[in-house]
Structure formats: C-alpha cells, structure tokens
Amino acid sequence: MSNVTATARGSPDALLELARKEGRGRLKIFVGAAPGVGKTFAMLTAAHHEKAGGRDVVAGLIETHGRHETERLLDGLEVLPRHSIVYRNQMMREFDIDAALERRPDLLLVDEYAHTNVSGSRHPKRWQDVDELLAAGIDVWTTLNIQHLESLNDVVLKISKVRVRETVPDKVFDRADEIVLVDLPPDELLKRLAEGKVYVQDTAVRAVENFFKPQNLTALRELSLRRAAERVDAALIERMQAQAIEGPWAAGERILACVGPDPSSPGVVRAAKRLADLMDAPWLAVTVERPGSNPDAASRKRCDDAIKLAESLGAEVHTLTGVDFPEELLRFARFENVTQIVIGRAEGSGLRGMLWPSLPQQLVRRSQDIAVHLVPRQSDQRPLPRVPLSVRLNASTPAHLLYASVAVAGAVGVGKLIVGAVPTPNLSIVFLMAVLFSAIKSGVGPAIYASVLSFLAYNFFFIPPVHTFTIAEPYELLALIMYLVVAFVAATLAGRLREQVRVSANRVRAMRRLYEFTRRLSGLATPETIAEGAASEIYASLARGVVVLLPAGDDLELAAAWPPEDELDAAAITAARWAYTHNEPAGTDTGTLPMLPWRFLPVRTGHVTYGVIGVGRNKETAPLDAESRALLDTLTEQTAAALERASLTREMVSARTATETERVRNTLLASISHDFRTPLASILGSATSMLSYGDKIDAAGQRDLLGNIRQEAEALDEMVRNLLSITRIEAGALELRRDWLDLREIAARVAAAARRRGAQQQIEIALPSDLPLVRADATLAEQAVGNVVNNALQHTAPASRVTIDATLSSATVDLRITDDGMGIDPADLPMLFERFTRRTPAGQDSTHRGQGTGLGLAIAKGIMAAHGGGISAESPVDQGRGARFILSFPREATEP
C-alpha cells in the first residue's frame, strides 16, 4: 500500500529513473514475432538514414544469415572485425566488445540481443555486452524476437512445443528507451520462407513443419503486439509522471476502482476486475481517508476486506488522504492516466441528494474526460445501519454530559456576576466559552449537548421575561437562533480539532517509536540480536505475541520470541516455511492456512529473504486493521533492512579477510620466489662450476666456491626457519622450552654467525659481566636476537657499527641493538613489526638480495610476546641518526 499526497509534482520514482539514464547510452530494440520478419533489414535501413544525417554509425555485429538484400545494406557502413575464440577445437567468431569500446561510435548496431556468447567471452550473454556499452555512453540498436523474453518462455513452449533456450530478462527489455515493432502477416512470412529469403531450402522445409506453422505465427504475432503495447503504455505513464502532466491520455485503458466501508465495495472491485479483463487493461483500487478521522472497527474491517479482495484479484492498491474526496480521486486518476472510474451507487436521493450530493454525483459533475461507471446495489446488500444519535455525538459516558452541564451552570453563574456588576446586553460569548470547553474536554457530542443546554439556559435566565422560555422581542429570538447556529459550528469545529489532535498525537508517538526502533536496530550487528530487538519492539507496538524465524541451513529456526516462546507447533512452522519460500504472507487473514492463530510475513529486501516474522492472535484480540498492518509492514521492512545491513557487513568482513589473505599469499609467494631464487642461483652456479671446472680450479678457488654454497645454504635455512616460525606463531603452536640463559652467550653466537656470513659492519658487544640470567627458550631467543641484528646489518652501510648492550629494571632485562646508520622514518615505526614490511637498505635498491622475506621483525615480536616480554624500536638515537631495538625479557622472581 502506498500513501499519495495531493501535491502536483512529478513522480519521484519516474524522476529517479530519468536521472539514472543520464550519461548512459540510449537503447532501441527492433522487436519481431519470429525470425525473417525484417528486424535486421529495418535496423540497417534506419541506420543509413542516421548516417546520412551526420551520425557516426558503426556495425558492431550483424547476422545476415545469407540474405542478400540484408548484406547489401552493410555497404557504406563501417563494420568492426569480430573476436576469435577457440571453443571445442573450433574457431568461433564473436562480437568484440573491447574494439567497440575503443572505437566508441555515436551509434553501434549489435544484432541478436538474446544471443549466448561462447564460453571464454567477457559476458555470458550479449545483452550484458550491450549493457556495458550503454554504461559507457554509447547508443545501441539491437534486434529481438518476442519468444526470447523470459516471461513468455512457457507461453511460447505451449504454443510452438519448442523450448527457447536463449532468453532476455524482462527488466532489461523494459529499460529500453525505444521499441520498434517490425510486423509481418503470417502469410507473407511463409511466402518469404518458401522463397528462401529466411533459411536455405532444407532448413525452411523443417521450419514450416515445426515452428513456422500459421497458428504459431499468429499467436506469436499477437504476443509481440501486446507486449510492445504494454511497453509503450508504461513509457507513456513514466513520462507523464516525470513531467507532472495530468491525464488522461486515452492511448490505453486504465481502470480505477473506488472502495470504502460501504457494503457495495466488493461488488465494485469485482466489476472493475471484469471490466479490466474485458479491455485487457491494468487496474487500480484506491480508498480515501480523511485526515484525523477515526472510523469504527466495523467500517475499518469492511474497507480492509475490500482492499484485500482487490489485491487478491491483481489490482495495484493505493491509500489516499484528503478532505475533498472527489478532488483527491480525480487528481490521482489524472496522475495515473486513468480513463475509467468504477464506483458504487450511493443511497442519497430526492431532496437529500440535491442538498448534499453523493460522491458518485460529484465525480460525474467534475470529471469531464474520465468515464464513471456506477455499480448498482445487489438485492441482498442492506444499507449501513443508522448509528444512534448518542454514538454519533460521542456521548459514550454520563460523565461527558455531566461535564457539559457543569460548564453551562458555571456560565450561568458567571453571567449573573457580570450582570450584577456591569449591565451587559449580550452574554452569548460567556455561554460560547462553555460550549468550547465541553468540545475540548469531551468531544463533539457533549459540545452540541452543551450548546443546546446553554441555548435554553441563556433564554431562561437572561432574556426578558426571565425565568421563562418566552421571548418578548423578535430581535432577541433572532440573536438566540444565531447564537445556537454559531454554537453548533464552534462545537463541531472544536470537537474535530480535538479528535485530530488526538490522532496526530498517536501518529507522532508511532513515528517516535519507529524512529527509536530504527535507531536501536542500527546499533545491532548480528542477526540474533536484531531478531530479539525486532520481536520486543513489534510486541510493544501491537500488543501481540511475536516470533522471528531465521534460516538455518535448509530450514527455519526460532531466533527470537516475545513473550518468550520455546517452539512453534508443526502447523505454524509449515505456514512460516510457506511464507519464506513463496515470499507471501501466510496464516490468519490470508489465503494460506487462514485458521492458524499466527500471521507470518517474509522479511525481504529486493530479491533476498532473510527470515519470517510471525504475529500471534488469540480469541480475545481482533484482526489487525489497516493501520496496524501498515505499521507491521513498516517494522518488518526496517527489520529486513537491518538484517541486510548485518549480512552486508559479514560479507564485507569476509571479502576484506579474503582480500587480505590473497594479498598476504601473493606477497609471500612473490617474496619467496624472489628471495629463494637468488641464493639458489648462487648455489647452482657454484656447484656447476665445481662439477664442470673442478680440475681447473685451484684449492683456494674451490674453497671460495664451497664457502659460497655454505653461506647461501645457511641463508636459505634461515628463511625456511623464519617461515616455519611465523606459521607456528600465527597458529598459536609455538612451544617454549624454558631454561636459564646467559644473554652474553646468545649475543656472541649471533655476532659470530653474522661475521661468518660476511658481515662487514663492526659488531660490538658491550654487555655487563653481572648481567642476570633470563628464563627463555634458547633456540627461539637466539632467533629473535639474530633477526634483529641481521635487520640492523641489512639496513646499514658496511662501515657502520652495531652495538649490543643491555639495561636493567626491576621487572625486565632490556637487550638493546643499536646502529649508527641513516635511521628509520618515524612514519614507518608503527608498521615496523608487521609481516612483510620491508625497507630499502641504505645505499641499495629494493632488489638487493639481503632484504629477506620481511618476516624477521614480526617473528621477533611473536617470540618475545610468547615469552611474556616485548620488543620496541626508536629512531633517531644520536644526532639525528641511528636506530635502536629493545628486546625486553621478563625477570623471574628467583634466579639460580
């Protein structure tokens, strides 16, 4: 249901659709009932006219099927070469979309819109190629047979007994900017087929025996004419609504059924449906609500039943709001280009019909170009019962009348005081205040009662002769009657204002609850918490039991319920599954399992269903009225939006994780392939030299080659150990074999290994002799210290110095590795211990083999964290140069 306001402006949906097309190319489709009607011929003929007018026209792909008259139309047009693709050991030639995008003509001709591309093409379907061209701003003309539309696939199968495999979605066809229907009578098409102008002779004979039968062609021709007419009508409505043009333009019939609480509304709906079927026209059903009105439960139910009947018969349903019912209906009818209105005949006749014209009478008087159909009442339809006066005046309790009586008595007392103090000729304003007080306090009925009572009291107490109901002067009678009329009008207006204020306050509260509900859902991140929030809020809004079911595998499971519910019975679960599968309401007040005490609604956005919401009903509660159903639909839509947001968040996190995993994998592979290749090449070269020229190389040269092999093998071994270590660290499988260690021995071994590998920097160990022992894993501690020292050696010049010293605190032993190199950019410090973080060594390019995999510092950080310590870096150290890494080993409470 949609609410339509009475403003004269263009349709937002139509305007958004026009805005969406800005910057895109225009699509023209030449539609035919069958092959051979001349679609390609018509397209090429029109293209020659465009080219003669100065447009840049290019034939992207044209299928002539050997038709000579069609091939001759290609003369004078630029034809793009086709793209060759090998498919099943055959060379296939397809449309080259890249060449078309590079050529970028003003108008591109692409034949056979529904064609399926060869496997290996960019898009599986040609209509997707065309969509990419349109997005690039290129106008495209194409051709299509009506049997290729997806919605008509089953119809064509019944007609021709042939299943069409290549189809185009209807939404793509409906987005076309222009449709050109190329029509040819079946007899002429069969004649062309017999003359060989459609297929070669053997193929033509088989076609006549199967698809090209006269009855098939006639049915397909009717389908193409109807579908083209529907598309043209939709385009007309879209343009009228976008430009706020009032109709009707009788290019096609559109039926409007007016329904309300009257008993004749179901007959109006059925009559409109029959009329729409006879004219094969779309139809709508509307009901009009008066602002501030509060109809009784019976009236709401009759109106709701009529609306549901219209929905079940396929009508497009709208709810309008306005004071002037005829004007609002006619405004909506012109906006929707309605040509005929169907409405029930009113009861009013005679003097009443002349004084107060009924809605049908006013529509007939005001509608000049829209036909109005009056549906007569059936013999079994009784008019609405007269509402008792006490009910119509809203005098539901004696207290209301008591308040009004007290107000009038107070007015009499105030009047007596005023007359005693200052002689006043007219006290009607005092009694009018009493009427207004009654209207504001109790509503229209007590206010009218107060106006009559004040009329009598004013006459009895203040109009001579007093204390009688006799009126001596005619002007007094006239003034009293005028007062009564004014009092009636004021009472009615004040009472209606009070009712409108009440309704507005209720709607404001509903809007506030909806806002709070939306804000609350926006802070929830998981489907389970969203389901719980939705259940509690819907229960608070409708005062009915609520359950929320979410998909779990191939079934639904109860995710939340309020009041708490452990499980649903088999019938309720069946209805919930049906609503989830068919995307339609099920249960009470629906056409599916209506006897159930639950009403299930699918929680759906777009084409995705995220679950089902069920609202309970017991014997004491009335069915949901239109306003409650609208509120439920709104809350369900907000729940669906929240679940969609949660789903998108999970997908985004998954995509981000997958992207990061892919990035890490690619980085790791690139690092390994680069860093392993260099030492392997050196080892391979040295080994090859030994094998090939061993007898010609002196002893010193052989030792150098063997030393190089050993050095590079050790480098490879270090890389492999680093990779294994980072894998164990990330998996949480790092095992510590703690023992008491002397960090001086660790530093000495690390320095010796570095010198053995050819480090030219000066490595100085300045550890105090009384350095306390630490409890750590010897192998891992040496690896962490070695990684940090190697990092310092890689990023400093050969003449630099690396110092290893230590400081003590009450809780840690801080081993420091300090170099006097160029230092580290402060911006790089936060990322220094991340995986695969590399910096170019001083004086070297980024391809130097000494960089390693970028895992050394990350491994050192993981090892220190596993020991309960830490690692940090600072730069510069001295005079704007140098970098210092600090490895903090925890001190044990007791030492040996």
N, C-alpha and C positions, 0 to 999 in steps of 0.2 A: 504494500500500500504506500502511496506517496501523497504528501501534502502539497498542494499547489496554492500559491499566493496569488493575489489579484493584481500584481504589478505587470505593466505592459513592457516587457523586456524580452530579449532573445533568450532562448533556452540555453542554460549553462552547458548542458551536455553537447548540444549542437555547436556552440561556440568553441568548446574544448576540442571537438573533433576537427573543426576548421583550423584551429591553432596547431593541432598535431600534424596536419598536412602541410603546414608552412615549411618550406625548404625541401620538401620531398618532390619527386617527380610525379607526373600525372599518369595514371594507368587507364588505358582504353582497351576493352575486351570486345572482340568481334565474336558473337555467340551464334551458333547454328544448331539445328536439330540433329544433324548427322553429318558424317564426312561427305564431301562433294557438293555441299550447298553453295560454296563460293566464298568462304570466310577469308582464306588467304588471298584470293583474287580481289576481293573488296578492300582488304587491308593494303595491298600493294597499289591498287588504283588510287586510294585516298592518299597514300604516301607520296605518289608522284605529284599530286596537287599541292601537298605541303612543300615538297622540294621546289616546285615551280614558284611557290610563294616566298622562297628565300630561306627556308629552314634547313638546318644541317641534318639530313636523314641518312641513316646507315642501317643496312640489313644485317642484323646480328646472326640470325639463323632462320632460313626459310626452307620448309619441306615442300617441294613441288610435286613429289610422287610421280614424276614423269609427265605431268600435264604441261603440254607445250605452250598453251596460252598463258599459264602462270609463269613459266620460265621466261617468256618474252618480257614480262613485266619487271624482271630483275635488271634488264638493260637500263643503264643510266643511273643505277643505284650502287653505292659502294657496299661491297659485301665483305664482312670480316672473315678471315680464314678460321677454320674450325680447329679445335684442340684434339690431338690424337691421344687415345688411351688404350693400352693393351688390356683386353679383357677376355679370359679363357682362350688364350693363344690367338686372339683375333684383334686386329687393329680397328678400334671404334673411333668415330669422329663426332665429337660433341661440341656444344656451344662453349666458346672461350670467354668466360666472364672477365678474366683479367685483361684480355685485349679490349673488351668493351669498356671497362673502367678506365683504361689508359687512353683509349680513343675519345671517350666522353662526348658523344654526339648530343645534339639537342633532342633528337628523336631516334629511338632504336626499335627495330622490328624484331620480335622474337616469337616465332611460330610455336604452336602446340604447347599451351600453357600447362597442361597436366602431365607432360612427359616425365618419365622417371629416368634420371641420369644414370650413366654407367658407374658401377662401383669404383671408387677412387676419385670421383669428382668432389668438388668442394661441398656441394649440397646434394642431398639425395633426390630432390625434386626441382624441376625447372622453375616452378612458381617461387621457390626460395631464391633462385638466382635473380628472378625479376624483382623480388622484394629488396634484395641488396642493391640492385641498380636504382630502384626508386629512392632508397635511402640516400644514395649518392647524388640525388637531384636530377636524374636522367628520366625523361619521359619515355614510356614504353607502350608499344602497341602489341597485342598478342591475340591469339585465337583460341577458342574453346568450344567443344561440343557439349550440349546440355547434359548428356549422360555421364559426364565426368564430375559433376557436382556430388559431393559426399552425401548430402541429404537425400538425393534422388537415386542413390545406388540400388537400394532394394526395390524401388518402383520400377527402375529400368530392368532389373532382373525379372520381375513378374511380367513385364511387357514383352521383352525380347528373349527371355530364357537364356540370356548371356550375362555373366558377371563381369562388370567393368573393373579392371584391376587398378588402373591409374585414375586417381581422384584428386580433386582440389577441395580444401575446406571451404565451407560456405562463407565463413567470415572473411576469407581472402577475396572471394568474389564480391561480397557486399561492400568491401572497401574500395572497389574500383570507382574511378572518377566518372567514367562514361561507359555505357553499354550500347553496343551497336548490334541489333538483331539482323542477321543475314538469313532471310527466309526464302524457301523454295518449295512449291507444292510437291507432294509425293510423286505425282505422275511425271513431272518434269525431271525430278531427281532420278527416277527409274529409267527415264529415257536417256539421261546423261550416262547412267551406269551401263546401259546396253550399248551405247556408242563408244565405250571405253574411255570416257573422259574422267572417270573416277578411279577405277582399278583396271589392270590388264584383264584380258578376256576370261582366263581361267578363274582368277580371283573374283571377278564380277559375277560369274555364274554361281560360285559358292556363296557370295554375299547375298544374292537375291533369294537363295534357298534358305538362308538362315536369318541374318539380321535385317536385311533390306526388304522386308515384307511391307505391303501397303498399309496394313493395320498398325504395324510397328512404327512406321514413319509418321503416320497421322497422330498417334499417341505422343511420340517424341516431339512433334511439331507443337502440339498443344502444351506440353510441358515447357518448351522453350518460350512460347508466347506468354504463358502465365508467369514464369519466373522472371522474365525481362520486365513484365508489367509491374510485378512486386518491387523489383529493384528501382524502377523509375519512380514509383509511388513513394518509396522510402526516401529517395533522394529529394523528391519534391517537399516532403514533410520536413526533412532536415534543413533545407534551405529556407523554408518559411519560418521555422522556429528560430534559426540562427539570426535572421534579419527581422524578427518580430513582425512578420506580415500576417495579418488576420485573414482567415479563410471565410467561407470555404471556397476552395478551387475544386470544382467538381471533375477533376481528372480521374478520380476513382471514388467509389462509395466508401464511407466510413460511418459506422452506426454508433450512437451513444444511447445507453440505457440509463435512465434516472431512477434510482431506487431510494427507499427510505423506510420508515417504520410502518408504512401503510400495508395492509394485508394484500393489496394487489401487486406488490413488488415482485414476488416470484413469477407471477404471470407476465410482468413487464420484461423480466430477464429472459424468460423462455421465448417471448415474442421477438425480442431483439436477436436472440440466437437464431431463430428460424429465418428472420429477415436477412441476417448476415450470411447464413448458409445459402439462401436463395440467390443473393447477389455476389456470393463468393468474396465477401468484403471483411476487413478487420473490424472488430467492435470493442467498445469500451463500456465500463459500468462505473458510475460515479454516485456518490452520496454527498450531500452538503450539510455541514454542521454550522450552527450559529455560534459565534464567539460567546462564551460564558454560559451556554445552555447546559442543562443537566437533565437529560431525558431519563424517564423511569426505566427500571430493569426490563419490563416487557417490551418497551419500544426499542431499547438497545438490542434485545435478542432478535426481534423481527428484522431489524436492519442488518445485524450481523449474519443472520441466516440467508438473507438475500444476497449479501456480498459474497458469502462462501459459495452459494449456488452459482453466481456469476463466475467466480474463479474456477470452479469445477467444470464449467462449460467452456472455458478457454478465453474469458474476457480479460482485458487489461484493466485493473481496478485502481481507482483513484478516490481520495477523500479531499473534498474542497471545504474551505472555510470562508464564510461571508454572511453579511446581513441581508443583502438583496439577493435572494435565491435565483430569480430568473436572470439577473445580470451576470451573476457568477457562472451559472451554467452556460450562458451564451458566450461569455468571454472564453471559457475553457473550450467550448465547441469550436470557436473560430481559431483558437490557438492550435488545436489538434486537427484542423481541417475536416471537421465532422460535417457530413452532408444531411444526415437524418437523425432526429431525436425521437426516442421511444419513451413514453411516459404514461402512467395510469390515469384514467379519468377521475376527476375529483367529484366529491359529493355535492358541493355547493350548487345551488340553482335558484332561480327566481330572484327575489329582492336581495338575498344574501350574496348571490353570485354577482349582482350588479354593484353592490356596495363594497364587497371585499372579493375581488377577482381571485380565482384559484391560481395555483402555479401553472397548470396547463394553459389556462386562458391567457395569462401574462406572457408565456412563451410564444403562443400563437400571435399575440399582438406585436411583440418585439422582434421576433425572428422574421426577417424579410427574405433571406436566401437559404434558409435551412428548413427542410420539411419536418413537420411534427406529427408523429403517429400517436393517437390516443388509444390505449388498450382498454376495452370495456371491462367492467367488473363481472366476475363469474357469479352465477346464481347462488353458489354456496359460500360466497365471500360476504361476510357480515361487516358492516361498518364498525369502526372502532367504538367501543362503549364510551358513553359520556362520563367524563371524570366528575365526581361530585364536587360541588362548589367548595366544600371545606378543604378538599385536597388541592384544588386549583389555587385556592388562596393561601395554601401553605399553613393553615391553622391546625397543625398536627397535634398540639397540646393545649390544654386550657391555660397554661402559663403565658402563652403568647397573647391571648386575649386579655388576660389579667394585666400584663404589662401595658397593653394599649389602653385599657380602661384607666389605669393609674395615671398614664400620661395625659389623658383627656381631663381627668379630675384635677391634676396639677395645673393644666392650662386654665381651668375654670377658676381655681384659687388665685393664680397669678393675675388673671383678668379682673377679679374682684378687687385685688390690691391696687391695680393700676387705675381702675375706675374711681376707687375711693380717694386716691391721691391726686390724680390729674384726669379730668373729664376727657375721654377719648371716644371719637365717633365710631371707630372701626378697630376691632380686636382680632380680626381674622388671622393676622400674622402670628399671634400667640398660639392659636389652635393649629396653624400650619406647622409650627415647630413641634407640636405633639405628634402630628402625623409623620413628620420626618424622623423623629426619634423612634417611633414604632417601626418604620421601614428599616432603619439602620439596625435596630435591635433584633427584630423578629422576621423581617421579610415583607413581601408584597401583600400577602393575605391579611395579617394583623394591621398593616398600614391602611388598607382600604376599610377595614372594620373601624379603625380609629378615625378615619375621615368621615364616615357616616355618623359615628357617635359624636364627634366634635360638631358636625352639622346640627345635630339635634340639641346638643348642649349649648351651643352658641345662640341658637334660636330661643331656647328655654330661659337662659339666664341673662342675656344681654340685649335682645331685640324687643322693643316695646310692642305690645304689653308683655312684661317679663313674667316668668313663671307660668307661661302658657306657650302653646305651639302656634298661636295665632300671630299673623304678620299684618300689621296695620297699614304700612306704606308699601306701594309697589316697588319702589327702588330698593327697599330692604330685601324684598323677595329676590330681585334680580342679583343683588350683591351676594346673597346667600347661595343662590344657584351657581354663580360664578366661582364662589369660594369652593363649593363642592367639586366642580369640574377641575379647578386648579389642584385641589387636594388629591383627587384621583390621579391626575397626571403626575404630581410630585411623588405620591406614594408608589406608583408603578416604576417611575424612573429610579427613585432611591432604592426600591427593592431589587430591581435588576442590577443596579450598580453594586449593591451588597453581594448578590449572587456572583457577579463577575469577579469581584474582588476575592471571593472565596475560591472560585475556580482558578483564578490566576495564582493565588497563594499555593493551591495544591500543585499546580504545574511548576511553579518556582521550586517547591520542595522536591518535586520529581526530578527537575533539571539539576538541582543541587546534589541529589542522591546519585544521579547518573554521572555527574562530574566527579564526585567522590569515588564512585565505583571505577571510573576510568583511571583516575589518578592512583587508586590503590592497585589496580591491575598493572599499571605501568611500572610499579616497583617490584613486581614479582617476576622471577626469572625461569622457573621450572613449570612444566605442565601440571604437576601435582599441586603446587601452591596456588596456581591460577585457578584450578578446578575448585579448590577449597574456598578461595575468595569469591568466586562466582556463585557457588552454592549458597553461601551465607548471605550474600547481597540480594540474590533473587528471592530467597526466603523472606528477608526483611522487607522487600518491596511488594511482594504478592501475598505474603502470609500463607504460603502453601509449601508443602514438602518438596524438596528439590534434590535431584541426583544428577551427577555428572559422570558420564562414562567416557573413557578414553581408549583408543585402540591399544591392544597388547598382542603382538603377533598377528594372527589371523582372526582374532576375536576382540570383543569389548570387555573391559573390566571396570568395576565400580571404583572411581578415583576419589570421589567426594560425595557427601550427602549431608543435608541439613533439614530436619534433625538427623542425628547420626543413624545411619542405616547400614547393616552388615551385608545384606544381599537382597536381590530382587527375585521375584518368582519367575518361573520359566516363561509365562506369557508376556511379562513385562520385558524380559531380556529379548524375546522374539521380536516384539514391537520396536525395541531400541535398535536391534540389528537391521530391521527393515528400514527404519529411518536413516540409519548410517549408510546402508547400501544404496538406497534409491534417492537419497537426498530430498526426502519429503517428510512432512510431519506424520506421525502415527500415534494411535491411541485415542483417547477421548476427544470428541468433537471433530474427528477426522473420518475419512473413508476407510481407513485400515485399522482393524481391531478397535472399533469405537466404544466397546463395552469396558475397556480397561480403565482403571482409575488413574492412569498416567497419560500425559501428553508429552511425546518425545519430539524434539526438534533437532535437526542436524546442525552442528556447529561448523559453519562452512564459510570460506572466503575464496572467491574465484572458482577454481576447479578442484580445490583441495578441501576435504572434510577432515576435521581434527577430532571429532568426537560427537557426543549426543548429550543434550540436556533434557531431563525429564522433570515435569511439574505435576505434582500429585493433586488429586481431587477426591474428597470423601462425600458422603451422602449429605452432609450439612452445608457444604460450600456450593455456591452457584457456579455455572460455567464462566470461563474468562470472557469478559466483554471486550469490545473493540479496543478500548483504551488500554486495558490490561494486556491484551495480546500485542499491541504495538509496543508497550513497554518491555514485554518479554522478548519480542523480536530485537529490540534495540540492545537489551542486555546480552542477548545471545550473540549479536554481531560484535559487540565490544569484547566479549569473551573470545570469539573467533579471532579477532584482531590481536588480542594478547597472546593467544596460542600460536598464531602465525609469527608474531614477533619472537617468541621463545624458540620456535622452530628455526627461524632465520638466524637467530643468534647461535644456536647449536651448529647450524650449517656453516656459519661464518667462522666459528671457532675450529670446526673440523677442517674447513678449507684452509684456514690460516695454519693449522697444525700440519696439514698435508703439504702446503707450500713450504713451510719451514723445514719439514722433513726432506722434501725434494731438494731444497736449497742446500741443506747440510749434506745430503747424499751426493749431489753434484759437486759441491765444494770438496768433499772428502775424496771422491773419485779423481777430480782434477788434481788435487794435492798429491794423492798417492801416485797417480800416473806421472806427474812431473818430478816429484822428489825421489821416487824409486827408480825412475829411468836414468837419472844422472849417475848415481853410484853403480847401478847395474851396467851401464855403458862403460864406466871406468874399469869395473871388474872384468867385463867381457873383453875390453881392449887389452888389458894387461895379460889376461890368460891366453888370448890369441897370440900375443907377441911371444909369450913363453913357449907356446906349442910350435909356432912357426919358425921362430928365430932363436930358440933357446941355445943351440950350439954356437951361435954367432954373438951372443951377448955375454959380456964378461960377468964375473961374480958380483961386482958392485951393482951393475945394471939389473941383474936378476933379483938381488936383494931389494932394490928400489921397487921393482915391479911387484914382488911378493908383499912388500910393506904397503904398497898402494892397495893391493887386493885386500889385505887385512884391515886397513883403515876404512875402506869403503864398506866392507862387510860389517865392521863394527857400527858404522853409521846406519846401515840397514837394520841391524839388530836393535839399535836404539829406537828407530822409527817403529818397528814392529812392537816393541815393548810399550811404547807410548800409546799405540792404537789399542793394544790389549788392556792397558791400564785405564784409558778413558772409557772403554766399554764396560769394564768392571765397576768403575766409579758411577757411571750413569745407571747401571743395573743394581746398584747397591750391594754388590757382591765382593767388595774389597775386604779381604781378610787381613787382619793385623796380627803379627806375631811379635808382641812387645818384648823388649829386653832393654837392659840398661846400656846406653850408647854414649860414647865419647865423641862429641861433635868435632873435635880436632882431628880424629882419625877419619871421619866422614869427609871433612874438608880436604885433608891431604890426599885421599883417594880420588876425589873429584878433580883436584888440581893436576894430579899425576895423569889421569886419564885424558884431560884436556891437552896437556903438553904432548902426550903420546900421539894424539890425533893431529898434531901440528899447530896448536895454538901459538901465535907469535906474541900475544899480549903478555905483559908481566903480571903474574898471578901472585899476590902477596897474602899470606895467612897471618893475621895478627890477633889470634885468639889467646886469651889469658890462660896461664898454666893452671889456675884453680877453677877453670870453667866447670860447673857442676854437670854431672851426667843427667841425661834425659831418658825417659822410658818411651821407646818407639820401636817401630819395625825397621830394622837396619836396611833392608833392601829398598823399601819404599822411601825412607828418609834420604838415602843416598840418591835415589832417582829424583826426588823433589829438589834437593840442593844442586844436583847435576844439571837439571833442566834450567834452573835459574842462572847458574854460571854459564852454561852454553848460550843462553839467551844474551847475556852480557857480552860474551865473546863475539857473537854474530853481529852485534849492533855497535861495535866499537872498532876503531882503526887498529892496525897491527901494533902501533907504538903506544897504545893506551895501557892503562894499568887497572886491574881488577883486584879489589881488596875484600878479604873475608875477615870480619871481626864479629864481636858479639857484645850485647849489653844484657844486664840482669835486672829483673824486677821481682817483686815478691811472688808473682804468680807465673811468670814465663821466663824462658831463656830465648832472647831475640838474636837470631843469627842474621847478620847483615852482609849483603853482597853489594858492593859499591863500585861503580866505574866512573871514569872521568871523560866519557865520550860526549857526544853532542846533546845528550839528554832526551827526554820524552816530551812531546807536546802535551800540555795539560789537558787538552780536549780528548787525548787518547787514553788517559789514565783510567776513566770509569770502565772502558771496554777492554782493558789490558789482559784480564784473566778470562775472557770469553773464548769459546772454541773457535778455531780457525781465524783468530785475529793475528794479522801479520803487519809488521812494519818493515819498510825498506832499510837495510843496514846502511850505516854511514859510509858514503863513498862507493856504494854498489847499487846496481839496478835491481829491479824486482825479480829478475830471472836468475839471480845468484843461487847456486846450489845449496848454500849453507842455511837457507831460511827454515827448512823443515816443514812439518805439516801444520804449524800454527796451533799445536796442542800442548806444547811444553808447559807454559804457564798455567793453562787450565788444569793439567794433570797435577802440577804442584799445588794448586789451590785445593783440588779434591783430596790429595793426600794429607795436606795439613788439616783440612776440615775433619777428615776421618780420625785424626789423632786428637781432636779437640782443640787444635790451635788455629792459626790463621796466617795469611800472607797479605802483605800490602806493599805499595810502591810509592815513591815520592821523587819528584824531579822539578826543578834542578836541585843539586846538592850543594855545590860550591861555585860561586862566581858565575851563575847562570849556566853551568854545565853539569853533566853527570846525572846518573840515576841510581837510586838505592832501592833494593828489595829487602824486605824484612820478613823472615820466617820465624813465627812465634811458636816455640814448643812449650807446652804446659809443664810446670814443675810439679813433681809428686810431693806429697806431704812428708814422706820419709825417703831418704836416699841411703844406699849402702855405704 
